[in-house]
Structures are given as C-alpha cells and as structure tokens.
C-alpha cells in the first residue's frame, strides 16, 4: 500500500524527462471537461478511444488508481509507441495499449464501466458503427463521456478563406468548404441524435470554448500544429493551380485584420455525458 514511498524518479534520466512533455494544447481543454464528468470509482475497467500519445489516457489511469484497469486504443501505432514510453518512464502499471479502429473494438460485450473519447469520434470513418461498438462493450450502468469540437471552430480562418473564394467566384470550393466543416464538426444537435440512435441516454451536455492567440495569419499558418492537423485538408479543398493564390490572399487578409490586436482562433466545443439506455 505504501510502495510509492520508495518510488523515486531520476530527474536526470532523459526517458523520464521526455515522459513529462506537455500535453497538446489542443487536447487539454477538451480533456479537462472529461475529468469534470467522469465518475471516479475503484475496481473498474475503462477505455480511452483514440488515445493518441497518451492524453487523457495516462492522467485518467493515474487518477483512477491501481485497482482499475485502463485500456488505450488507437489506430496510430507510432503514437501508441510514444504513449508506451511515457507509461514505462512513469512506472504506471494499470494501462494496456491496443492498436485498432473504433469501428471494430476487440472486447467482449459489457466489458467496460467507463469509456471516454477526447475529440476522437470526430475523426472516425463511421461514427454510427463506432458508437454501436462502444455501446456493445459498455456495461448497462456504465458511463460514456466524449468531447467534440463544434461547427464554429476556427471561424476566423474560415471566414477569411471563404471571402477569398467568393472574390474569385469559386462557388464550388465554398460548398466544399462548408461540407468539410460539417463532416468534421457536426452540430451538437446532430451528435445528440447520433447518441440516442445508438442506444445512449444523454444525461448532461456542457458547452465551452477556448482561443488560440497569434501575432497574425502568417504566424497561425506556420504553426506546427496547424500544419500537422489542418493544412492538408484545407489544401485539398482547392484546385492545385489555385492553392498558392488563395492561401496567399487569405494570409494577407488575416494579417490585415490582426494588425492592431493580433489574431484569435476560437474553438467552441461540447462535452457529452451519457449512459446506455
């Protein structure tokens, strides 16, 4: 019971230092909402669907404690390898990592007491099938808590982007942009309907938002996370021969708008707490 008294870390060990790298700024605000809703109990099995490199998986496992077994599940093998390094460096013993897709969860029926997904279900190929699988493996009195970002996400960028498209008469690309937003960021009412159609009773919904701050559009478009997570899908909305023109003018417009007060990207999101009906 008091083994932690002998559990010392070498703060000069590179592997331990690397395990303390900051959680992604994008993921943390969403994850904090999940922690507000989770019912923390002993002796339960929990699953993080789309755990990536380990947030909120690792924090959840440590917060639940050693009587609980926590599984991290993600199709991104390299991210799971990174999560494994952190778990080992922190000497956490109640986590198991598994690769795979949310549409095919390799667990028995009624296996988990708690399932979370931190902005992960936005990115699955088949939301209906994923929710059906989550319903199958969650116990009848279990808890599902998910976060999702909403349609107004980064509206400051999209407003400028669509304005440039309109100036060039690119109506088809405007329609593609709207479809892209709807596909990745469904309205909250659509998510609630999806949950209910998949056999879940929605017990609480909370909405919130956070903001990214940049000097201007150039700083935003060159930010590593923007380039990693968003830039390629934005480029695919355009004909190859128009990419540089559209992005150049969008960047210029954002720079003009941000001259006095800098640039903000607003991220509205929701946390949905539910249980099987």
C-alpha positions as a Python dict, from the first residue, in 0.01 Angstrom:
ca = {
    (1, 'X'): (0, 0, 0),
    (2, 'X'): (288, 240, 63),
    (3, 'X'): (515, 134, -223),
    (4, 'X'): (503, 489, -351),
    (5, 'X'): (729, 587, -63),
    (6, 'X'): (1013, 401, -233),
    (7, 'X'): (917, 508, -585),
    (8, 'X'): (1182, 764, -675),
    (9, 'X'): (1249, 915, -1015),
    (10, 'X'): (1580, 1015, -1164),
    (11, 'X'): (1520, 1367, -1287),
    (12, 'X'): (1837, 1340, -1496),
    (13, 'X'): (1706, 1039, -1690),
    (14, 'X'): (1620, 1153, -2046),
    (15, 'X'): (1340, 897, -2075),
    (16, 'X'): (1173, 1031, -1761),
    (17, 'X'): (1212, 1392, -1874),
    (18, 'X'): (1059, 1305, -2211),
    (19, 'X'): (761, 1148, -2033),
    (20, 'X'): (681, 1489, -1885),
    (21, 'X'): (649, 1668, -2217),
    (22, 'X'): (347, 1894, -2218),
    (23, 'X'): (16, 1754, -2333),
    (24, 'X'): (-100, 1901, -2666),
    (25, 'X'): (-254, 2244, -2618),
    (26, 'X'): (-534, 2134, -2849),
    (27, 'X'): (-625, 1830, -2637),
    (28, 'X'): (-607, 1968, -2284),
    (29, 'X'): (-917, 2194, -2271),
    (30, 'X'): (-1131, 1911, -2407),
    (31, 'X'): (-978, 1661, -2166),
    (32, 'X'): (-1036, 1877, -1861),
    (33, 'X'): (-1408, 1870, -1937),
    (34, 'X'): (-1398, 1491, -1943),
    (35, 'X'): (-1237, 1484, -1599),
    (36, 'X'): (-1516, 1706, -1466),
    (37, 'X'): (-1774, 1445, -1567),
    (38, 'X'): (-1606, 1110, -1501),
    (39, 'X'): (-1740, 918, -1201),
    (40, 'X'): (-1420, 810, -1028),
    (41, 'X'): (-1460, 468, -866),
    (42, 'X'): (-1243, 177, -763),
    (43, 'X'): (-1226, -161, -935),
    (44, 'X'): (-1348, -60, -1279),
    (45, 'X'): (-1231, -112, -1635),
    (46, 'X'): (-1201, 200, -1850),
    (47, 'X'): (-1127, 262, -2219),
    (48, 'X'): (-991, 569, -2397),
    (49, 'X'): (-1097, 552, -2764),
    (50, 'X'): (-847, 744, -2976),
    (51, 'X'): (-588, 783, -2701),
    (52, 'X'): (-310, 903, -2934),
    (53, 'X'): (15, 965, -2748),
    (54, 'X'): (-149, 924, -2410),
    (55, 'X'): (-373, 1215, -2316),
    (56, 'X'): (-604, 1188, -2129),
    (57, 'X'): (-531, 815, -2101),
    (58, 'X'): (-231, 841, -1869),
    (59, 'X'): (-387, 1103, -1643),
    (60, 'X'): (-709, 901, -1628),
    (61, 'X'): (-526, 581, -1532),
    (62, 'X'): (-329, 753, -1258),
    (63, 'X'): (-637, 934, -1127),
    (64, 'X'): (-842, 613, -1116),
    (65, 'X'): (-566, 434, -931),
    (66, 'X'): (-424, 85, -917),
    (67, 'X'): (-750, -101, -853),
    (68, 'X'): (-865, -2, -1202),
    (69, 'X'): (-760, -134, -1542),
    (70, 'X'): (-742, 123, -1822),
    (71, 'X'): (-708, 50, -2194),
    (72, 'X'): (-578, 289, -2458),
    (73, 'X'): (-699, 225, -2811),
    (74, 'X'): (-587, 399, -3131),
    (75, 'X'): (-508, 310, -3495),
    (76, 'X'): (-189, 523, -3488),
    (77, 'X'): (80, 272, -3392),
    (78, 'X'): (359, 527, -3364),
    (79, 'X'): (151, 733, -3122),
    (80, 'X'): (92, 423, -2910),
    (81, 'X'): (467, 359, -2909),
    (82, 'X'): (517, 708, -2770),
    (83, 'X'): (246, 652, -2509),
    (84, 'X'): (417, 327, -2407),
    (85, 'X'): (744, 513, -2347),
    (86, 'X'): (570, 759, -2116),
    (87, 'X'): (386, 485, -1930),
    (88, 'X'): (707, 293, -1868),
    (89, 'X'): (902, 604, -1763),
    (90, 'X'): (631, 694, -1513),
    (91, 'X'): (613, 334, -1385),
    (92, 'X'): (238, 310, -1442),
    (93, 'X'): (113, -48, -1422),
    (94, 'X'): (-264, -29, -1486),
    (95, 'X'): (-263, 62, -1858),
    (96, 'X'): (-285, -167, -2160),
    (97, 'X'): (-239, -33, -2514),
    (98, 'X'): (-404, -183, -2819),
    (99, 'X'): (-399, -75, -3185),
    (100, 'X'): (-717, -72, -3389),
    (101, 'X'): (-1018, 116, -3517),
    (102, 'X'): (-1322, 228, -3319),
    (103, 'X'): (-1549, 54, -3570),
    (104, 'X'): (-1415, -285, -3451),
    (105, 'X'): (-1341, -291, -3078),
    (106, 'X'): (-1171, -619, -2975),
    (107, 'X'): (-1352, -654, -2642),
    (108, 'X'): (-1635, -865, -2507),
    (109, 'X'): (-1986, -733, -2460),
    (110, 'X'): (-2038, -532, -2137),
    (111, 'X'): (-1664, -524, -2069),
    (112, 'X'): (-1616, -163, -1957),
    (113, 'X'): (-1760, 50, -1679),
    (114, 'X'): (-1628, 373, -1831),
    (115, 'X'): (-1540, 482, -2185),
    (116, 'X'): (-1403, 822, -2284),
    (117, 'X'): (-1308, 974, -2618),
    (118, 'X'): (-1135, 1310, -2623),
    (119, 'X'): (-1231, 1466, -2955),
    (120, 'X'): (-1163, 1129, -3116),
    (121, 'X'): (-1501, 1037, -3261),
    (122, 'X'): (-1484, 1344, -3488),
    (123, 'X'): (-1220, 1158, -3686),
    (124, 'X'): (-1354, 805, -3727),
    (125, 'X'): (-1465, 686, -4070),
    (126, 'X'): (-1802, 553, -3950),
    (127, 'X'): (-1949, 729, -3646),
    (128, 'X'): (-2260, 511, -3632),
    (129, 'X'): (-2063, 188, -3629),
    (130, 'X'): (-1816, 326, -3375),
    (131, 'X'): (-2095, 427, -3137),
    (132, 'X'): (-2259, 88, -3187),
    (133, 'X'): (-1935, -84, -3087),
    (134, 'X'): (-1892, 145, -2787),
    (135, 'X'): (-2249, 64, -2680),
    (136, 'X'): (-2179, -307, -2716),
    (137, 'X'): (-1871, -311, -2490),
    (138, 'X'): (-2007, -68, -2227),
    (139, 'X'): (-2194, -213, -1929),
    (140, 'X'): (-2561, -131, -1886),
    (141, 'X'): (-2493, 110, -1600),
    (142, 'X'): (-2166, 233, -1747),
    (143, 'X'): (-2066, 585, -1845),
    (144, 'X'): (-1958, 728, -2179),
    (145, 'X'): (-1805, 1076, -2186),
    (146, 'X'): (-1693, 1233, -2514),
    (147, 'X'): (-1578, 1574, -2629),
    (148, 'X'): (-1635, 1718, -2975),
    (149, 'X'): (-1542, 2046, -3139),
    (150, 'X'): (-1834, 2231, -3294),
    (151, 'X'): (-1905, 2396, -3634),
    (152, 'X'): (-1785, 2742, -3530),
    (153, 'X'): (-1432, 2609, -3481),
    (154, 'X'): (-1173, 2846, -3628),
    (155, 'X'): (-1444, 3058, -3788),
    (156, 'X'): (-1196, 3346, -3810),
    (157, 'X'): (-986, 3149, -4059),
    (158, 'X'): (-1282, 3007, -4249),
    (159, 'X'): (-1449, 3348, -4283),
    (160, 'X'): (-1137, 3488, -4448),
    (161, 'X'): (-1083, 3175, -4658),
    (162, 'X'): (-1440, 3179, -4790),
    (163, 'X'): (-1422, 3553, -4854),
    (164, 'X'): (-1121, 3498, -5081),
    (165, 'X'): (-1302, 3214, -5257),
    (166, 'X'): (-1602, 3440, -5310),
    (167, 'X'): (-1381, 3714, -5456),
    (168, 'X'): (-1257, 3461, -5713),
    (169, 'X'): (-1605, 3331, -5793),
    (170, 'X'): (-1512, 2984, -5658),
    (171, 'X'): (-1864, 2882, -5553),
    (172, 'X'): (-1791, 2510, -5583),
    (173, 'X'): (-1497, 2543, -5344),
    (174, 'X'): (-1711, 2737, -5097),
    (175, 'X'): (-1960, 2449, -5099),
    (176, 'X'): (-1676, 2200, -5047),
    (177, 'X'): (-1551, 2405, -4755),
    (178, 'X'): (-1894, 2404, -4593),
    (179, 'X'): (-1919, 2028, -4642),
    (180, 'X'): (-1572, 1981, -4494),
    (181, 'X'): (-1676, 2175, -4183),
    (182, 'X'): (-1998, 1978, -4146),
    (183, 'X'): (-1823, 1644, -4190),
    (184, 'X'): (-1560, 1709, -3924),
    (185, 'X'): (-1763, 1928, -3687),
    (186, 'X'): (-2123, 1819, -3670),
    (187, 'X'): (-2372, 2044, -3488),
    (188, 'X'): (-2438, 1947, -3128),
    (189, 'X'): (-2798, 1856, -3206),
    (190, 'X'): (-2671, 1603, -3462),
    (191, 'X'): (-2438, 1445, -3206),
    (192, 'X'): (-2717, 1412, -2951),
    (193, 'X'): (-2934, 1245, -3214),
    (194, 'X'): (-2649, 1009, -3304),
    (195, 'X'): (-2604, 915, -2939),
    (196, 'X'): (-2973, 844, -2890),
    (197, 'X'): (-2999, 645, -3211),
    (198, 'X'): (-2706, 435, -3090),
    (199, 'X'): (-2884, 347, -2767),
    (200, 'X'): (-2747, 610, -2528),
    (201, 'X'): (-2933, 836, -2290),
    (202, 'X'): (-2769, 1177, -2280),
    (203, 'X'): (-2751, 1279, -1914),
    (204, 'X'): (-2566, 1610, -1945),
    (205, 'X'): (-2422, 1834, -2213),
    (206, 'X'): (-2186, 2121, -2139),
    (207, 'X'): (-2055, 2370, -2394),
    (208, 'X'): (-1739, 2576, -2367),
    (209, 'X'): (-1473, 2736, -2583),
    (210, 'X'): (-1109, 2832, -2579),
    (211, 'X'): (-896, 3052, -2801),
    (212, 'X'): (-564, 3029, -2976),
    (213, 'X'): (-370, 3356, -2999),
    (214, 'X'): (-127, 3453, -3275),
    (215, 'X'): (51, 3768, -3385),
    (216, 'X'): (-109, 3738, -3729),
    (217, 'X'): (-220, 3499, -4001),
    (218, 'X'): (137, 3421, -4102),
    (219, 'X'): (218, 3300, -3750),
    (220, 'X'): (-101, 3092, -3745),
    (221, 'X'): (-48, 2926, -4083),
    (222, 'X'): (315, 2845, -3999),
    (223, 'X'): (233, 2698, -3657),
    (224, 'X'): (340, 2332, -3646),
    (225, 'X'): (6, 2203, -3516),
    (226, 'X'): (-191, 2390, -3781),
    (227, 'X'): (40, 2244, -4048),
    (228, 'X'): (8, 1895, -3898),
    (229, 'X'): (-365, 1873, -3831),
    (230, 'X'): (-542, 2119, -4059),
    (231, 'X'): (-339, 2248, -4352),
    (232, 'X'): (-352, 1941, -4577),
    (233, 'X'): (-735, 1909, -4565),
    (234, 'X'): (-762, 2280, -4639),
    (235, 'X'): (-531, 2245, -4940),
    (236, 'X'): (-740, 1956, -5073),
    (237, 'X'): (-1041, 2186, -5095),
    (238, 'X'): (-875, 2375, -5382),
    (239, 'X'): (-766, 2302, -5737),
    (240, 'X'): (-390, 2252, -5741),
    (241, 'X'): (-332, 2558, -5956),
    (242, 'X'): (-518, 2791, -5717),
    (243, 'X'): (-363, 2686, -5384),
    (244, 'X'): (-87, 2948, -5362),
    (245, 'X'): (-313, 3232, -5475),
    (246, 'X'): (-595, 3151, -5234),
    (247, 'X'): (-370, 3091, -4935),
    (248, 'X'): (-158, 3394, -5013),
    (249, 'X'): (-462, 3620, -5021),
    (250, 'X'): (-614, 3455, -4713),
    (251, 'X'): (-289, 3507, -4522),
    (252, 'X'): (-278, 3870, -4634),
    (253, 'X'): (-638, 3928, -4527),
    (254, 'X'): (-576, 3772, -4184),
    (255, 'X'): (-262, 3982, -4142),
    (256, 'X'): (-456, 4299, -4218),
    (257, 'X'): (-731, 4204, -3973),
    (258, 'X'): (-479, 4132, -3697),
    (259, 'X'): (-263, 4444, -3724),
    (260, 'X'): (-389, 4609, -3406),
    (261, 'X'): (-498, 4329, -3173),
    (262, 'X'): (-336, 4014, -3308),
    (263, 'X'): (-522, 3710, -3436),
    (264, 'X'): (-755, 3475, -3250),
    (265, 'X'): (-887, 3133, -3345),
    (266, 'X'): (-1196, 3039, -3145),
    (267, 'X'): (-1257, 2672, -3063),
    (268, 'X'): (-1612, 2603, -2938),
    (269, 'X'): (-1667, 2251, -2811),
    (270, 'X'): (-1903, 2032, -2612),
    (271, 'X'): (-1875, 1752, -2360),
    (272, 'X'): (-2148, 1487, -2374),
    (273, 'X'): (-2206, 1259, -2075),
    (274, 'X'): (-2428, 960, -2138),
    (275, 'X'): (-2515, 604, -2043),
    (276, 'X'): (-2671, 308, -2222),
    (277, 'X'): (-3049, 309, -2230),
}
